[in-house]
């Protein structure tokens, strides 16, 4: 759920997406699994939630995939 009204906010994609962005700000581009490991240091989340966060951030044009298949922060 993006902005849930019946669960805790810390379980939302909106909330967890902020931690993915924070991990990606350290290095502008990184491999998917490296990004997941860095995000795990900031906030524990499952891989499906992490992928949903990446999907949401991609739709917002905040992250993109580079030619090597890594995730990078859009400027």
ABEGO torsion letter per residue (X at the ends): XABBAABBAAABAAAAAAAAAAAAAABABBBAAAAAAAAAAABBBBAAAAAAAAAAAAAAGABBBBAAGBBBBBX
